[in-house]
Amino acid sequence: MKKMILLGWLVLVFSTTLYAQDKIEAPIWNVGDRWSFTAYPTAVVIKADESTYRVKWLKSTNEEIYIYDKSSLNILYSVEGDRRIPYKGADQKMFNFPLTGSWKNTYSSTVYRANIRFPQEYSYIQTYTVLGSEDVEVRAGKFKALKIEVKYERLQEITGSPKEGKLWVWYSPDVRYLIKGDRTTAYWPGYPDWELASFKLKR
């Protein structure tokens, strides 16, 4: 009996490890693909060419457009009018296909605080780690998804604020996008968790 339990545990661990090590290639997005989230803007693919996708994020008060690299889905540019501005901000490498192992992203952010006369710039390191596969149920349905841990580290001190925080996201190949995000609230006070509410994929 003990041998059977041990064997079952080894199979479970081995299969999870294999999934975490397998490479998941970048999905193909089509113009018109759309993902709507709770507590998060709606994303719509509005253009595709040989090497990039253009995605519009629809917010309650405005919209933002970003250009993604087709092979990795890293964000290359933000778009303002006719201008392409190289993107170096947070979550530039939220995707870094093929998804496997770990990868990093560094960025800086200007923070305005009421008790500081001048805004201050802070530097951050994001470390992404593929943890394995899970069945995840969200408002849009139940999916097999890859769980990714995102660790945020701020290099400078802010009094009363933790320097590190974690975010867990789940990517579904069937949906071709993230379907869920959970945060450690101490690092992001006031920011809710989110999940996929609905989606539409063009064939």
N, C-alpha and C positions, 0 to 999 in steps of 0.2 A: 504493500500500500504506500509506504514511504517512497519507494522507488518511483511509483506512478505519479505521485504528487511532485517529486523532484523533476521528473521528466516533463510533466506538463508545464512547470515553472520555467524550465530551460527553453522549451519550445516557444513560450510566450515572450521571454526576454530576447531570444534569438531572432524571432520574427519581427519584433519591434525594432531591434537594432538594424536588421536588414533594410527595413522600410526607411529608417532614418538615413541610411547610407546610400540608398538608391537615388539616382539623379532624376528629378522631376523637371521636364523641359518646359520652356515658356509656352503658355497657351496662345492660340491664334484668336485675336480679337477682330471683330467685324464692325463696320460702321453701323451704328444703331444699337449695339450691345449696351445694356443699361443695368445698373445695380443701385438699389435704394436701401438705405440703412436707417435704423433707429438712432436718434441722437447723432446723426452724421449726414453730410451732404450726399446728394445723388450724383453718381458718375455716369457719363454718357460718352461713348466713343463717337467722335464726329468726323474723323478723317484718318486714313491709313495710306501709307505709301510703302516703298520697298524696304525701308529701314526703321520707320517710326510710326507711332500712333499719336493722335492728338485727342486728348480727353478733356471734356468740359465737366467741371464740378459745379453743380447747381446748389447755391446756398439760399437761405431765406431772404437775404438782402442784396446779394450780388452773385456773380459767377466768376470762376477762375479757370484758366486753361493751361494745361501742362502737356509737354511733349515727352513721350516715353520711348526708350530704345526697344526695338522689337525683340531682340535676342535675349535681353536680360530683364526688361521692364524697369530698369533704372530710370529715374526722371532726369531728362537732359536739360530741359528749358521750361521756364514759365513764359507765358505769352501776354504781352501788353500791347494792344493795338496790332501794329505790324512788326513789333519788336520781339525778338527772341532773346531772353535773358538767361544766361547759364544758371542752372539751379544748383545751389550748394547748401540747401536747407535741411531741416529735419526730414527723416524718412525718405531721403533720396534713394536709398537702397533697401526700402522695405521689401522689395522683390530683388532678387539677384540670381536669376535663373542661369543654369539649372540649380534648383533648390537642393542643397546638400551641405552637411557640415556646418561651419560657422563663417561669418563674414562681418566686416565692420564698416561704419560710416562715421565721419567726423563733420561737425558743422558748428557755426557760431550763431548766437541769437542776441539781439539787443533787447534788454529788459527795462521797462519803465516801472518804477516803484514810487509810491506816494511819499515815502520817507527819505527818498534820495533826490537831490536837486537835479542831477544830470543822469541820463540813461546810462546803463552799464552793459558792456558786452561780455557774454559768457560763452565758453567753449564746451562742447559736449562730444562724447564718444558713445555711439550706439553699437552694441554687439548683438548680432543675431545668431541664434543657435536652433537648428532643426532638432526637435525632441522626439518625434515619431507620429504615428497615425492614430486617430481617434474617430469614433462615430459621434457626430455633433448634431444636435437638434436646435434649430433656430426658427424664427418666425416663418422664414421662407421654405422650411422643410428640414429633412434629416439627410446628412451627407457624410461621406467618408472624407476626412480632412487631415491635413498635415499641421501639427502644432508647432509654432515657432515662438521661442522666447526672445524678447527684445529687452536688453539691459541698457538703461540710460545712465551715464555717469557725467556729472558736471564737474569740471576741473577746478572751479573756483568756489569758495565758501559763500553761502548766503545765510545769515543768522536766522536760526529757527526753521531752516528748510533742509531736508535731507539731500545729500549729494547724489544718491543713487535711487533709481526706481526701476520697476520691471513692468513690462507689458507683454501679454500673451495674445497672439493672434492665430487664427486657424485659416489655412488656405485650402479650398476645395477645387480639384481639377475639373469636376463636373460643372461648377459654377464659373470657373476661370478667374476667380477673384477671392479675396478674403471674405469670410462669412461671420466672423465674430472677433471681438476684442475685449479683453479684461485687463484692468489696470490695478496697480497698487495705489490706493487713493491718497496715501500720505504724500506721494510725489506729485500727484496731479489733483489737488483739491478742487472740487467743483466740476471735474470732467467725468461724465458718466461712461459706463461701459456701453457697448453697442453690439448690434447683430444685424445680419442681412434680413430685411423685411420682404423684399421682392426682387426679382431679376428677370431680364428678357435677353435672350441670346439669338442673334441673327444667324441663320444657317447658310 
